[in-house]
Amino acid sequence: MKRSTPFKRAAVIGLAISGLASAIAQADQEVLIGLAGPLTGPSARIGKDLENGARLAISDANARHIKIGGQAVTFKLLSEDDQSDPRTAVTVAQRLVDAGVVGVVGHWNTGTSIPAARVYHDAGIAQVAQVATGHAYTQQGFDTSFRIMGHDDDGGKVAGDYALKTLKAQRIAVIDDRTAFGQGLADQFVKSVDNHAGHVVAREYVDDKTVDFSPVLTTLKAQNPDLIFFGGVDAQAAPLARRIKQLGINATLMGAGGFVSQTFLELAQKDGEGVTALEPGLAVSQMPGGKAFEQAYRDRFKAPIELHAPFAYDGVGVLIAALEKADSVDPAKYLPVLRASQYSGVTGTIAFDAQGNLKDPSFTVYQVKANQWQPVSVAHDEQQ
């Protein structure tokens, strides 16, 4: 058998090392993008939906073989579970910062987004809230905070206007879940009704863990309302709708944000018929890229969109677009570009006002018909 000489072996090893060094030199730079939301607990279905939307955006971006600063980059999503808890949100926000993310898409709700915002601001990186609708989030004055759907000051005003002018409500009862989202939304709804000389006959409260609505509804029944507005989300709106029917209360249940989901339909069943809800943004079927996104989502995850996945997709998309245009992952360079965005997303055009809110937001009114959420109109804040 012919043996290799030490010289030949050394040459082969040298070539291997050289090839490895070259491969390392040519390897893509990894760019981390954070996502924070409820990945466990009662709202995990929403958190996973947001994460799925973000993963699709990461995959699509990587398929374009983007270069930043002359170097090929690969984007990677780093997800953290905030459990919809404000204290946990601060902890996971710091964890994402320490991991070196260039920006964060999240958090899901207002109560977690507000305290986390300071962590991202102190670190100097962008926070793109894809869903948190409480106006207070952007009223903190942080130049790192952005929002890609309409906020509750606008949503509450539009909902109040719709309740009076379209639903012709005469006697309105209001319930909220005491969260930053639910109470803030209900406050704006009541303000809008009052400004239009409407009549709120009762204002009641529960908490975000209430499952038995009998006491509060028994109180409201005596007021004979023709519309009940609930500041809360789908998992509670469904049993609320069922109890309204069981108690024989002849009132339309209305919400604004967080109702329009598969979970509501599954939990409410036939008792959801006629429930009306206003949601920020357009219906998926009416979004510029909605139909293609919905098909891609089903193909990848073998399930329908739960609620807000398109907004998570656009949250990642607008952040990556800013990195590309700035040609840098340095926040000092990409943040001004992000603030000046004119991004054509799946959900529509994304541009920000001075506070970081979405400019010219739209709202869609849905109604449950034959156990399906059907869009019935698109509304805008008349005062914008």
N, C-alpha and C positions, 0 to 999 in steps of 0.2 A: 504494500500500500504506500502511495506517495504521501509523504508528510509535508506539512507547511513549515516554512522556515520562520524563526522568530521575527524576521523582518516583515514577512508577509502578514503574520498575525498582527503585528503592531500597526501595519498599514490599514488593515481591515478595522481594527479597533479605533484608529484615528479617524477613519471615514465615518464610522458609526457615531462617534462623539461629535464630529463636525456636523453631521446630519441632524443630530439631536439638538445641538445648539442653534442650528438654522431654523428648525421647526419651532423651538421655543421663541426665537426672535420674531417668527412670523405668526405666532399664535395671537388670536384676537384678545384685545383687552376686555375683561369682564366688567360690565357696568351694572351695578345693583340698583334696582328700583324697589322700594318698599311698598307693601300693601298692609293696611291694618283694618281689622273688622272682626265681627263676632263669628269665629270659626267653630266654636263649641257653644252649647247652651241652647236656649229656646229660639234664638235668632240665627242659629248656625246655617240654616237653609239660605238665608239672605247673604250671609258672609261668604258662603261657598259660591253663590251665584256671582257675587262681585269678584271673587278670586278667579272664577272661570272666565269672566269677561276680560280681566286683566291678563290672564294667561294667553288668551287669543291674541291680544294686542302685542304681547311680547313675541309670540311666534311669528306674527305677520311682520313685525319690525326686523326680526332676525333673518327672515326670508329675503329682505331687501339688501342684506350685506352692507350695512351702513358703516361709513368711516367718519371718525371724529378726530380732528387734529391730525389728519393724514394716516391714522391707524384704524384698522378694522376693529370693530367692537362687537361683542356679543352681550345682549341684555339678559339679565336674569332677575326673576321676580323673587323677592324675599318676603314671605307672608308672616304676619304675627297676629295672634288671637287676643283681642282686647276684651272679649266676653261682654261687650256692651257696657262695661263698667268704667267710670271715669278714672278711678285710681289705677286700675290695670292699664288703661289707655296711656297714662303718663309713663308707666314702667316700660311698656312695649315700644313707645315712641323713642325713649332713650336707648332701648336695645337696638332699634333700627339705625339710629344715629351712630351708635358705637360700631355697628357692623359696616358702616361706610356707604350707606345708600346715598345716591345723588339727589333723591327726592322721594316723596311718599304720596301714594294715592290712598286716601282714607281721611278720617275714619267714617264709619257708616252713619252714626247719628250725631246730633248736635251735642248731646251731653258728653260724649267722648272726644269730639273734635275740638271743643273749646279748650280744655286743659292741655290736650296734646299739642295744640298750636304753638304754645309758648316754648315747648321743647324744640320744635322744628325751627322756630324763629331764632332762638338762642344759638342753634347750630348753623343757622344761615341757609337752610335748604328749603325747597318748595314743598308745600303741602297742598295737594289738589283734592279737595273734598268732592267726591263724585255724587254724594247723596245728602249730606248734612244740610238741612234747609233752614235752621234757626239763624236769623239775621245777626244775632249776637256773635256768631263765629267770626264774621268778617269785620264786625264793629270793634274788635280789639285793637285794630290799627296796625297789624303785622303785615309787612310788605312781602311776606312769604306765604300768605294764605290766599287760596283761590277756591272758587266754587263753580261747578259747571251745570247747575240747574237753578231754577228760580228759587228765591228764599221765601220764608213764610209770611213776611210782611206783605209781599205781593200776592202770595197764594191765599192768605186769609182774606184779603180785600176782594180778590176775584171770586172766591167761594161765597162770600157774603152777598156780593152782587148777583151771582147766579141763583142763590137760594131765594132772593127776593124777586128778581125780575123774570126769571125763567120758571122756577118751581112755584112761584107765587106764594111762598110761605107767609103765614100770618102770625102764627104762634110758635116761636122757636125756643127749644130747650138745648142747652149746651152742657156736654160732659167732657172732661179731659182727664188724662192719666197722670198728671202732676210731673211729668218729665219736662225737660227743657224744650223738647220738640212739641209735645202734646199741649202743654199749657201755653206756650208761646203762640202756637197756631190758633188755639181757641181764643186767646186774647185778641188776636188780629181779626178773627172772624167776627167776634162780638163788636169790635170797634167799627168794622165795615157795616154791620147791620145797624148799629146806632147811627152812623153817619147817613144812612139811607132812610132813617126814620122807621126802621123795622122794630119788631117787638120781641125781645127776649124775655120769656116768661119764667125761666129758671136757669140757674147755673150750678152744676153739681160736679163733684170730683170723685175719682176712684184712684187707684194706683196702678202701676204697670204690671202688677201680679194678680189683679182682681180677676176672678173666674165666675163669681156669682153676682150678676147685675140686678138681681131681684129687688134689693132694698132701694137702690137709686131709681130704678124704673118705676117702682110703686109710688115713690114720691112724685116723679114726673107725670105719671098717668093722671094724677089729680089736677094737673095744670092743662090737660087736654092739648098737648102740642100737635102740630101738623108736620113738624120737622124736628129731628133730633140730630144735632151736629156732635160728632165725637172726635176729639183731638187725641188720637192714638193710632195704633197700627193693626194690621190684619188679624193677628192671632187673638186679639181681644175683640176686634170689630165683629168677627164671625159669631161668637157666642152672644154678643150684644144683640146682633140682628135676630138671632133665634129667639132670645128671650123677649124681644119686642113683639114678635109674632105670637109667642105663647101667651103673653099677657093681654093680647088683643088691643094693643096700642096702634091706632091708625095714624102712623106717622112715618114719613120717609127718613131713613137713616142716611146721613151724609158725612163724608170725611174729606180730608184734603192731604194726601201724602201718606203712603204706606198701606192703603187698602187694596190696591189693584194687584192681586197676586193669585197664583194657583192655590196657595194655602187657604186664602179666604174662601174660595169656591168649594174646596174640599171640606172645610169645616162647617160652612154655612148651609151648603146643599140648597134645598128648595127655599129655605127661609132667607136666602140672600137675594131672591128676586126683587128687583126694583131699587136695591141699594145704589146710591149715587156717590161718586167720588171724583174729586179733582186731583190730578197728578201733575207735577212739574214735567214739562217736556211734551213731545209728541208721542202718539201711539207708535209702537214699533213699526207697524205697517205703513205709517206716514213719515217715518224718519227717512232722510235722504239715503242712508245706507242700511236701513232697518231690515229689509227682506233678505239681503245677502248675509247680513250679520246673523239673523235668526237661523238661516239654513246652516251656516258654518257652526253655530253654537250647537244645534241639534246633531250635526254630523260628528262633532268632536266629543260631546258629553252625553249624547243619547238621552236627552231630556229637554223639556221646554225651558225657556227663560223664566226664572222665578219672578223677578221684579226689576232690578236696576243694572243688569249686566252690561247693556250698551253704554251706560254712563261710566262704568269702570273701564271699559274698552277705550273710551274717549279720554278719560283721565290719564291713562298711560300714553295714549297717542299724542295729546297736546304737550305733555312733558317731553317725550322723545323728540317731537318736532322742534321744540325750543332748543334742545341740546344740539340737534343737527344744524339749525340755523345759526346758533352761536358758535358752532364748531368747537365746543368745549363742554366739559362736564363740571367746570368751575362755576359754582352758584353765582359768584359775583358777575360772571359773564352771561349765564343763561337766564337769570331771573328777570332782567330788564326785557329780554326777548320774549319770555313767557308772558309778562304783563302786557306786552304789545301784540299778543297773538291775534291772528285772524285765521283760525284753523277750521278747515272743513272736515267735520267729524261725521260719524255714523248718526249722531243725534241731531246734527245741524251745525251751524256756524258757531264757533266758540271764540268769544272776545270778552275781555274783562273791563269793568269800570275801575275807578280809582281805588275802591275798597277791595277789589278782587272778585266781585260778584259777576255773574254772567250778565252780559248786556242783552237787552231785548228778549227776556225769557218768555216762553209760551207755556200754556197750561192746557191740558186736555181733560174734558169732563167725560167720565165713563158711567155706564149704568149696567147692572147685571140683568141680562136677558137670556132666558133658557140656560142658566148656569154658565154663562160666558160673560166676560167683561167686554162690553161693546163701546167704542168711542162714539160719543154723540155730538160733541162740539169742541172746537178749539177756542180758548179764551185768552185774553191778554189784560194786563192791568191798564185800565183806561187813563191812569194818571202818569204813565211813563212817557 
